[in-house]
Amino acid sequence: MRVVVSAGGTGGHIYPALAIINKIKEKEPNSEFLYIGTTDRMEATIIPELGYDYVGLEIKGLNRRKPLKNISVLKSFLKAVKKAKNEIKKFNPDVVLGIGGYVTLPVLYAAHSLKIKTFIHEQNSIPGLSNKLLNKKVDAIGVSLPSSLNHFDKKKTTYTGNPRSEEVINVEKVDKKKYDLSKNKKLVLFVMGSLGSQTINNMMKEILPKFSKKDYEVLFVTGKDYYDNYKKMKSIPKNVKLVPYLNDMLGVMKSTDLIISRAGASTISEITALGLPSILIPSPYVTHNHQEENAKVLENNGASIIIKEKDLNDEILLEKIDLILNDTKKYNEMVRCNKKLGITDSATRIYKIIKDLVDKK
């Protein structure tokens, strides 16, 4: 199978795209791939390092605050469509995949104009602008959350889950000793995305000392930019461990009893696949407040508790942690509800959809 893949901007798009690539390679080892992303976002570094052929498009997302600047955005879009069209013609793929990010719009438009089979995947509860615009153009659509189904053409949309979730299941547990944690104590993992959050870090300086009287341990992932801020603190309890980042996040999650995190699409797919109870603090700084909508899917199904960032304080946080960890019945129910929402064969489901598209050529 010859496949063009487009996804960009954040890990929430790039890593699901890589999960699909890995599944196609597993099923059809002789497959060939061309990845089309941006020239200046993280995929421009990650994808070539993995050995894939890469083409970068010079394109920007819409400027919602200064609409006049979108004239240049439109010009860059038209140039990007033209370049994508040329690259797709040269590669001659069986199918073109769009896995999120504004870079997918010119790529999928180009593929549609060339009458090549197309598939897009939406990770969030509320679809991004690119996928909304592509809804009528593409041949098949997959969504991570059932709440997304209403936003797309139902005849060609499938609830697939997030392809990252399938990879989670195969990751080995991390030994807690690696982070100087006790084997026998419950673990609360606190992580606010790969970069961390300045707002949350400012709050945590006040909250961390309050954990000293608790019988569980806390592993707090500060984010690289904020780790040094804690070195001067003298009041960090012994049951709290700080790290700037985790290279083995999924393995640590498998050893965790409760996670406190943002509500990005990949995080949602990982915790539901693992059946991991959570306290979600959605980022209020994202488009259409989609993280809160993602989190509501879990909370409404009994799988999580939401604390809005503006409401976060030591009293509320400690109360919610105790509510989950000290009530075995509630904890087990949250595990059950997460697993009910989780899809652990998502990448396989997506491969089957793509395979059907290619076979119908």
NORTA-V674033 format. One record per residue. N is the residue number from 1. RES is the residue in one small letter. OMEGA is omega in degrees with one decimal (* if undefined). D_FIRST is the distance of its C-alpha to the first C-alpha in whole Angstrom. Layout:
N|RES|OMEGA|D_FIRST + N|RES|OMEGA|D_FIRST
//
This chain:
1|m|176.6|0 + 2|r|-168.9|4 + 3|v|167.7|6 + 4|v|179.6|10 + 5|v|175.7|12 + 6|s|177.3|16 + 7|a|-178.1|19 + 8|g|175.5|22 + 9|g|-176.3|26 + 10|t|175.8|26 + 11|g|179.1|25 + 12|g|174.2|25 + 13|h|-173.2|22 + 14|i|-175.0|20 + 15|y|169.5|20 + 16|p|177.4|19 + 17|a|178.8|16 + 18|l|177.6|16 + 19|a|177.5|16 + 20|i|176.9|13 + 21|i|-179.0|11 + 22|n|179.7|13 + 23|k|177.7|12 + 24|i|178.2|8 + 25|k|178.5|9 + 26|e|-177.0|12 + 27|k|-177.0|10 + 28|e|-172.1|7 + 29|p|-178.4|9 + 30|n|-178.9|7 + 31|s|178.2|5 + 32|e|-173.0|6 + 33|f|167.8|9 + 34|l|-179.3|11 + 35|y|177.3|14 + 36|i|179.8|17 + 37|g|177.8|20 + 38|t|176.9|24 + 39|t|-168.5|26 + 40|d|177.2|28 + 41|r|-168.5|27 + 42|m|179.9|26 + 43|e|-179.8|22 + 44|a|176.7|23 + 45|t|-173.2|25 + 46|i|-171.6|23 + 47|i|177.0|19 + 48|p|179.0|20 + 49|e|178.3|22 + 50|l|174.4|19 + 51|g|-179.7|18 + 52|y|172.9|15 + 53|d|-171.9|15 + 54|y|173.5|17 + 55|v|179.4|19 + 56|g|176.0|22 + 57|l|176.0|24 + 58|e|-177.0|27 + 59|i|179.4|28 + 60|k|174.1|30 + 61|g|179.5|31 + 62|l|174.7|34 + 63|n|-174.2|37 + 64|r|-178.5|39 + 65|r|-178.4|42 + 66|k|-174.7|43 + 67|p|-178.5|41 + 68|l|179.5|42 + 69|k|-178.5|40 + 70|n|173.7|37 + 71|i|178.2|38 + 72|s|177.2|36 + 73|v|179.1|33 + 74|l|178.5|33 + 75|k|-179.9|33 + 76|s|177.9|30 + 77|f|-178.4|28 + 78|l|175.8|28 + 79|k|-179.0|28 + 80|a|177.3|25 + 81|v|-179.6|23 + 82|k|179.6|24 + 83|k|179.5|22 + 84|a|179.8|19 + 85|k|179.5|19 + 86|n|-178.4|20 + 87|e|179.4|17 + 88|i|177.5|14 + 89|k|-178.9|16 + 90|k|-176.1|15 + 91|f|178.7|12 + 92|n|-176.5|11 + 93|p|171.5|8 + 94|d|-175.3|6 + 95|v|176.7|8 + 96|v|-176.2|11 + 97|l|173.6|13 + 98|g|-172.7|16 + 99|i|171.3|18 + 100|g|-177.4|21 + 101|g|-174.0|24 + 102|y|178.6|25 + 103|v|-177.9|23 + 104|t|-174.8|20 + 105|l|178.2|22 + 106|p|-178.3|22 + 107|v|-178.6|18 + 108|l|173.4|18 + 109|y|179.3|21 + 110|a|-179.7|19 + 111|a|178.9|16 + 112|h|-179.1|18 + 113|s|178.8|21 + 114|l|178.9|18 + 115|k|175.4|17 + 116|i|-178.9|13 + 117|k|-174.6|12 + 118|t|177.3|14 + 119|f|172.5|14 + 120|i|178.3|17 + 121|h|178.5|19 + 122|e|-177.4|23 + 123|q|-173.2|24 + 124|n|178.5|28 + 125|s|175.8|30 + 126|i|-175.7|31 + 127|p|173.9|28 + 128|g|-176.2|28 + 129|l|-178.0|29 + 130|s|-179.0|25 + 131|n|175.5|24 + 132|k|-179.1|27 + 133|l|-178.2|27 + 134|l|-175.4|23 + 135|n|-175.8|24 + 136|k|-172.9|25 + 137|k|-169.8|22 + 138|v|-177.6|19 + 139|d|-178.3|17 + 140|a|-175.9|17 + 141|i|172.8|19 + 142|g|178.7|19 + 143|v|-179.1|23 + 144|s|-174.4|24 + 145|l|-178.1|28 + 146|p|179.8|29 + 147|s|179.1|32 + 148|s|-173.6|29 + 149|l|-177.0|28 + 150|n|-177.0|31 + 151|h|-174.6|30 + 152|f|175.6|27 + 153|d|-172.2|26 + 154|k|-177.4|27 + 155|k|-176.8|25 + 156|k|-177.7|22 + 157|t|-178.7|22 + 158|t|173.4|22 + 159|y|-175.2|24 + 160|t|-167.3|21 + 161|g|179.8|23 + 162|n|-175.7|22 + 163|p|176.7|19 + 164|r|-174.1|21 + 165|s|-179.1|23 + 166|e|179.7|21 + 167|e|-178.9|22 + 168|v|-174.6|25 + 169|i|-174.8|26 + 170|n|179.8|25 + 171|v|178.9|27 + 172|e|175.2|30 + 173|k|173.6|34 + 174|v|175.5|36 + 175|d|-177.0|39 + 176|k|-179.6|42 + 177|k|-179.5|44 + 178|k|-179.2|41 + 179|y|176.9|43 + 180|d|179.7|46 + 181|l|-178.5|46 + 182|s|178.9|48 + 183|k|-169.8|46 + 184|n|-179.5|48 + 185|k|176.7|48 + 186|k|-176.9|46 + 187|l|173.1|44 + 188|v|178.7|43 + 189|l|-177.6|40 + 190|f|-177.6|41 + 191|v|-177.6|38 + 192|m|179.5|38 + 193|g|-174.4|34 + 194|s|-178.0|33 + 195|l|-175.0|36 + 196|g|-178.7|39 + 197|s|-180.0|41 + 198|q|-179.5|44 + 199|t|-178.4|46 + 200|i|178.5|45 + 201|n|177.5|46 + 202|n|178.7|50 + 203|m|-174.5|50 + 204|m|176.5|49 + 205|k|178.0|52 + 206|e|-173.5|54 + 207|i|-173.2|52 + 208|l|-179.3|52 + 209|p|-177.5|55 + 210|k|179.3|56 + 211|f|-171.4|53 + 212|s|-176.8|56 + 213|k|-177.6|58 + 214|k|-177.5|54 + 215|d|173.6|53 + 216|y|177.9|50 + 217|e|-178.9|48 + 218|v|171.4|46 + 219|l|-175.5|43 + 220|f|178.0|43 + 221|v|-171.0|40 + 222|t|-166.1|42 + 223|g|-173.9|39 + 224|k|-173.9|40 + 225|d|-172.6|42 + 226|y|-174.3|44 + 227|y|-177.2|45 + 228|d|-179.2|48 + 229|n|-176.5|50 + 230|y|-175.6|50 + 231|k|-179.4|52 + 232|k|-178.5|55 + 233|m|179.3|55 + 234|k|-173.0|58 + 235|s|176.4|57 + 236|i|-177.5|54 + 237|p|-179.5|54 + 238|k|-178.3|54 + 239|n|176.5|51 + 240|v|177.8|49 + 241|k|-179.2|47 + 242|l|173.3|45 + 243|v|179.7|42 + 244|p|178.8|40 + 245|y|178.0|37 + 246|l|174.1|35 + 247|n|-176.6|32 + 248|d|-174.8|32 + 249|m|-176.2|32 + 250|l|177.9|30 + 251|g|176.8|32 + 252|v|178.3|35 + 253|m|179.3|34 + 254|k|178.8|34 + 255|s|-173.6|38 + 256|t|177.0|39 + 257|d|-179.3|41 + 258|l|177.6|41 + 259|i|174.2|39 + 260|i|-170.7|40 + 261|s|167.8|38 + 262|r|-175.7|36 + 263|a|174.7|34 + 264|g|-174.0|31 + 265|a|-179.0|28 + 266|s|178.2|26 + 267|t|179.3|30 + 268|i|-178.3|30 + 269|s|-178.1|27 + 270|e|-176.3|28 + 271|i|177.1|32 + 272|t|177.5|31 + 273|a|-179.1|29 + 274|l|-174.7|31 + 275|g|-172.6|34 + 276|l|175.8|36 + 277|p|-174.3|39 + 278|s|164.5|39 + 279|i|-174.9|41 + 280|l|176.6|39 + 281|i|-174.5|41 + 282|p|175.0|39 + 283|s|178.0|39 + 284|p|-173.0|41 + 285|y|-176.2|39 + 286|v|-177.3|36 + 287|t|177.3|35 + 288|h|179.9|36 + 289|n|-171.7|37 + 290|h|178.9|34 + 291|q|177.7|35 + 292|e|177.7|38 + 293|e|175.1|36 + 294|n|-176.7|33 + 295|a|-179.2|36 + 296|k|178.0|38 + 297|v|179.9|35 + 298|l|-177.7|36 + 299|e|-179.2|40 + 300|n|178.2|40 + 301|n|175.6|39 + 302|g|-174.8|41 + 303|a|-174.3|38 + 304|s|171.7|40 + 305|i|179.3|43 + 306|i|166.0|43 + 307|i|177.0|45 + 308|k|-176.8|45 + 309|e|-178.7|45 + 310|k|-179.2|49 + 311|d|-173.4|50 + 312|l|170.2|49 + 313|n|-175.2|52 + 314|d|-177.0|53 + 315|e|-178.7|55 + 316|i|-177.5|52 + 317|l|-178.5|49 + 318|l|178.5|52 + 319|e|-178.0|53 + 320|k|177.2|49 + 321|i|179.5|48 + 322|d|-180.0|51 + 323|l|-177.7|50 + 324|i|-172.9|47 + 325|l|-176.5|48 + 326|n|-179.8|51 + 327|d|-174.9|51 + 328|t|-179.0|49 + 329|k|179.3|48 + 330|k|-179.1|47 + 331|y|-178.6|45 + 332|n|177.7|43 + 333|e|177.2|43 + 334|m|175.8|41 + 335|v|-178.9|38 + 336|r|-178.3|38 + 337|c|176.4|37 + 338|n|-178.7|35 + 339|k|177.7|33 + 340|k|178.5|33 + 341|l|-173.8|31 + 342|g|174.2|29 + 343|i|-173.3|25 + 344|t|176.4|24 + 345|d|-174.3|21 + 346|s|-178.5|19 + 347|a|177.8|16 + 348|t|177.7|15 + 349|r|-179.2|17 + 350|i|177.4|14 + 351|y|-178.4|11 + 352|k|177.5|13 + 353|i|-179.9|13 + 354|i|179.2|10 + 355|k|178.4|9 + 356|d|178.7|12 + 357|l|-178.0|11 + 358|v|-178.3|8 + 359|d|-179.0|10 + 360|k|-178.4|13 + 361|k|*|12
//
